[in-house]
Amino acid sequence: MLCYTTSREACWTAADPHTPAPDAVRSTLALGKEGTSWEGFGGCFNELSQIALLSLPEETREKALDLLFAPEEDGLRLSFCRMPIGASDYAESWYSHNETEGDYEMAHFSIDRDRKYLLPYIKSALKRNPGLRLFASPWSPPTWMKYPKAYNFGTLVWEEKNLQAYALYFARFLEAYEAEGVHIDQLHVQNEPVSTQKFPSCIWTGEQFREFIGQYLGPLFEERGIDTRIWLGTINGPETDHRTLYTRWHDYAGIVLHDPDAYRYVEGVSYQWAGKYALENTRRAFPEKKYIQSENECGDGENTWEYARYIFELFHHYISDGVCAYVYWNMILAPKGRSTWGWPQNSMMTAENGELMLNYEYYVMKHFSRFVQPGAAVMELTGHMAGSAAAFRNPDGSLVLVAHNPYPRPIAFTFEGEEITIAPDTICTVVM
């Protein structure tokens, strides 16, 4: 049996889960039936992350990449990652892959911008893990396709020639990356369609997703033989974005998946931020589809233990509600993690003055990703600890239990015939 713990004082410490604690609170935990088949943990590739990596000496940079992606390293072993199509809010500057106005044939489409940061970053990861799976999403369409013509705010101009061109834009992107030796498994049509933001963004309604996927994107993928799967995502509602935009969970998944044309093209739904409130209802209504947590909430750049505890709760929420993958946002950033437009955010790693620091949220991820293998079964849990624990049965038969004791006293329980004790305010991984 292996056991590792992380607390405010010490991260990833080998421990004996059988250590008695006379003052421990007694609790209960038991395995139930097998659930979702797990597909992987990951993070998002973006330009500011690669810039932070490039600030490190070569040896340190290689070590950071090993800790993120190499299956043989005692690191995160990430296997399911996200990438932007054009500029994310953590791009060095805003761009799309075709800013030639009126180019409905995509004659001027190009991924040359990505050769500077994104492609080298992704290829460095694939070198370490050739089985790494990728999904892609845009933050904004090309500006000339929008009203108003800006990366931030706005909506897609809803006319046939524009919708045909935007579907072609996606196809050209996937084909261009395929030519670079980078296969993208999934396309998620729009990042956070419920938010009109000061950074690259675009508002979509459920009816627009339904029409675009069912009548334009899906048929074009069939016509061109593109095997990338289409996802409804990444949905950040229900939420109130501003005074004119209020959504409920069914305004997206319910509308799209009740349409037979769109339904047959959509493999699953990805949720992030306020989308966590829609996940349970959507999965109950459409249990045959897949679900992904597509963006970890980003914090404030302080990388505190308190926020790491909240991130554990997000892992638990999404995993318990049936997702098959969990994706962190910024894998590595400069200190304070400030975007080019001024938002400080957390990251799993920090690159500062040529040195690499592993933050608390790196270890939250490690408590899950280090031992849980793609193809593991997410196990149902019952008992009083079920609200603070997750368990996975790996294809090799090993059982991985990840639990958090949020209380000021030790907590003890019997699990699969083993007496487990977790120290106060500690995250613990036990491998049986």
N, C-alpha and C positions, 0 to 999 in steps of 0.2 A: 504493500500500500504506500502511495505517495501522498504527501500533504504539504501545501504551501500556503502561507498566510501573508496578508498585507494589512498594515495599520498606518495611522498617521506617523508613527515613530519608525517603522521598519517595513520595507517593501520586499515581497517575494522571499520570505524566510522559510526554510525547511522546518517543519514542525511535526510533533507527534499528536495526532488527533485524539489519542487515548489518554492524554494527560488529565488526571482527575482534578476537579475543582470543587472543593467542598461547598462553596457558596454559589454554585451554578444553579440557574433557573432550569427546571425540567421542561422539556418540550417534546414534540412528536414529529416524525416525518416518515413517510412510507412511499414506495413506488406504486404507481398505477400502471395503466396501459401505455403502449407505445403510441406516439403521436407523429408530428411532422418529421419528414426526412430533412436533415440539416444540410444546407448547401455551402455555407461558409461565412467567415468573418472577414472584414476588410476595412479599407479607408478610401478616401477620394484623392486622386491625382489632381493637383492644380499647380499653377505657375509659381505662386509664392512659396509653396512647399518645396519645389525643386530649387528655387533661388536660395532658400535656407540651406538645403543640402549642399549646394555648390559653394556656400560660404565656409564649409568645413574642409580641413585637410583631407587629401584623398583617402588615406588609411581610415580616418574616422568616418568619412562619408560611406565608404564601402561597408564598414561595420554597422552603420545605421541601416543601410539597405538590407544587410544580412539579418539584422534583428527584426526587421519588418516582414521580410518575405521568404527567407531561406528555410526550407522544411527541415534541414538537418541542424539548424541553430536552436539554441535554447531561447527563442524569441517568440514573436507573435504568430509566425507561420501564416500570414494573411493569404487568403485564397479566393476572395470574391470582392472585387474592387470597383469603384465608380470613376468615371472620367467625364469632363464637360465636353459639349459640342460648341466650340467658340468660347467666349469668355464666361467664366464663373465670376462670382463676387470676389474670388481670391486669384484673379488674373492680375498680371503686372499692369495691364491696361486693357480696355475693352475692345473686342473685335468679333467678327464673324468670319466664316469661310467664303463669303461672297458679298462684297459691298458695291458691286456694279449694278446700279439701279436699272430695273427693267430686264435683267438677265434671266428671263424665265426658263431658258434652256440650260442654265448653269454652265455656260461656256467658260466663265471666269472663276469657277469654283476652285479652291486651292486649300490644302492643309499645310502650306509652307510655314505659316506662323508656328504650328505645333512642333516643327523640327527643332526649334530653339530650346524649348523646355519640356513639353509634355511627352513627345515621342521618346526622347532619351530617358526620361524618368520611367515611363511604362516599360520600355525595353530593358532597363536595368532590373526591374521587378521580374519580368518574364525570364530573364537570364537565370535568375535564382529559382523561380518556380514556373516552369513552362506550362503547368496546368492551371495557372492563375486565370480566373474567369473575370470578364469585364462587362459592365453595363454603362451606357452613355446617355446623357440628357443635356438639352440646351437650357441655358438661363434666358436667352433671348434669340429670336430669329434675326436674320439680317435686318438692319434698320429700315431699308426701303420697302420691306414687306409689312411694316407696322404703321399704325396710326396711334400717336404721333411718331415721326421718324426718329426714334431715339432708342438706345439700348435699354435704358431704364424706363419704367412705366409703360403704358400702352397695351395694345392688343394687335393680333394678326388681322390684316385687312381680309375680310371674308368674301372673296370672290374666286370663281373657279380657277382662273389662270394662276392666281397666287397660291391657292391650295395645291394645285398640281405641281407648281414649282417648289413649294416647301417640301412636299413628299419626295421630289427628286433630289432636293438638297440633302435630305437624310440618306437616301440611297447612295448618292455620290460620296458622302462622308464614310459610310460603312465600307464601300468598295475601295476607297482610297486607303483606309487603314488596313484592309485585308491585303492590299498590294504591298504594304509595309511589313507584312507578316504578323499583324496584330488583329486577331479575330475578336469582334465584339459580340457577345452572346445575346445581349438584350438592349433594346432601345426604349427608354422611358421618355414620353413625348414632350413633357414640359416640366422643368423644375418649378415647384411651388406656384401652381396656377392661380391660387387664391390670393396672391400677394402682388400688389403694385408697389415696387420698391425704388429707392434711389440708386440701387445697383442693377445690373442687367436682370430683366424680368419681363413677364408677359402674362396677362390675364387670359385664362380660358374658362369657358363654362363646360358643364358636362355635355350639353347638347353639341357643342363644338367638337369636343373629343369624339363623341359618338359618330358624327358625320365625317370628320377627318380620317379617323382610323378605319371605319367601315367602308367608305367610298373612295378614299384616295390612297392612304398609306398602305393598308393591307393589300389591296389589289396590285399596287405598284411593286411591292415586295414579291408577290407571286409572279408577276410578269418578268421580273429581273432575276428570279431564282435566288433571292436573298434569304438566308436561313436564320438571320437574327430575329429573335422573338420580340414582339411588340408588347409593351407594358403600359398600363394606365398609371402614370405617375410623373413626377413624384408629388403626391397629393399632400398638401399641408392644411387641409380643412377637415372638419368644420371649424371655422373661426370667423371673427369679425375683423376684416382688414382695415376698412375705413367706413364712413357713414353710408356708402352706397353699395357695399358688398358684404353680404351675410350668407353663409352657406350651411347646409346640413350634410350629413354623411352620404345620403342617397342622391344628392345633387351631382355627384360624380360617379362613383361605382354603380349605384342603383340605375342611373340613366343609361350609362354605357353598356353595362352587362345585361340589361334587359333588351338590348337591341341585337337581333340575331346576326346581323352582318358584322358589327363591331365585336360581339361576343366571340366569334370563331377565330378572330385574329389576336385577341388579348390573352396572353398567357397568365398574367397576374396583375396585382395592384401593389404599388409601393407607396408607403406612408412615411411621413416625417413631421416633426413638430406637432401642431394641433391635430394632425392626422391620426395620432395615437388614440384619439377619442372615437374615431370611426372604425378602427381596425376590427374590434370584436363584432360589431354589427355586420360589417361587410363579409367577414369570414363565416359568420353564421348563415348569412343569406346565400353565399356562393362558396361552399366549402371545397368545391372541386377545383377552384383556382388557387394559385400560389400567392404568397404575400411576403414582402420584404420591408424591413426597416431601412430606409435609404439615406438617412442623414442624421447622425448623432447631434444632439443639441450642443451649442458651441461655447457656452460660458462667457467669461468676460476677460480672458487673457491672464487671469491670476493663477490658474491651475491648482486650486486649493483642494484639500482633502474633503471639505464639505461638499464641493461640487462633484468630486469623484464619487462620493456616496450617492448623490442624485443620479449620476450616470449609471451606477449599478442598478438603481431602481428602474431606469429606462431599459437596460438590458432585460431585466426580469419581466417588465411589463410586456414588451414586444414578444419575447420568447414564449411567455405563458399564453399569449393570445394568438400564437400560431404562425409567426413568421418563419421563413426558412433561411434567412440570412440577416445579419446585422452589420451595418456599415458606419464606421466612424467618419468624421468630417476631415479635419486637418491632421494629417499624420505627423508633420513636423513643420515648425514655424520659427521665426526669429522671436526674441523675447517680447512678451506681451501680445504677440500674434496679431499685430495690427494690419488690417486690410489697407489697400491703397486709398480707400475713401474714409478710413478712420475708425473702423470697428475693431476693437481688440477681442481676440477669441482664444480659446484653449486649444491645445494640441497634445498628442501623445508624447512627442519629443520636442525639445527646444534646442536650437543651434545658437550658441552664444560665444563670441570671442574664440572661435575655433574649437569649442568643446561641445560635446553632446550630453544633454541631460534627459533622463527618462522621468516623465512626470507621473503623478498618481494615476492618471487615466490610461497611461501605457499599461500599468499593472492591472487595472480593472479589465482591460481587453485581454491581457495575458492570462488572467484567471479563467477566462473562457476559451480563448483561441489556442492556447498552447497545447491542450490535450484533446479538445473536441475535434474529431475528424469529419471531413465532408462525408456525407452518407450516414452519419450518426442519427439515431432516432431520438427525438426529444421526448423525454419520459414525463408522463403525468405524475404529479406529486400530490399527496394528501397529508394532512396533519397541520399542527399549529405553526410549523416552520415553512410551510409551503409558500407563504407570502414573501419569503426572503431567500428562496433557494430555487435552483434549476438543476436538472439532471439530464444526462445524455448517455445513451448506450451506443458505443462505437461499433463499427463493422467488425473489429477484432474481438468484440465481446467485453472490452473494458467498460467500466461504468465511471462517469465523471460527475461528481457532485460539486456545484459551486454555490456557496451560501454566504450570507452576510449576517453577522450578529450586530444589530444596530443599537443594542442596549448597553447600559453601563455595568452589567454583571455578565460573567460567563454564562453560556447557554449550552445545555447538554441534551442529547437525544440518541435513541437507538435507531440505526439506519442499516438495513440489510445485514442485520446481525452484529453490527459494529457499534460500539459506544463512542460517539463523536462529541467532543467538547470544543467550542469555539470561544476564544477570548473576547472580552468586550470590544465593541467598535472595530471589528476585524472582518475582512473578506477572506474566505478560505476555499481552497480547491482540494478535494480529496479524490484520488484516482484508485479505484478498486479493480 
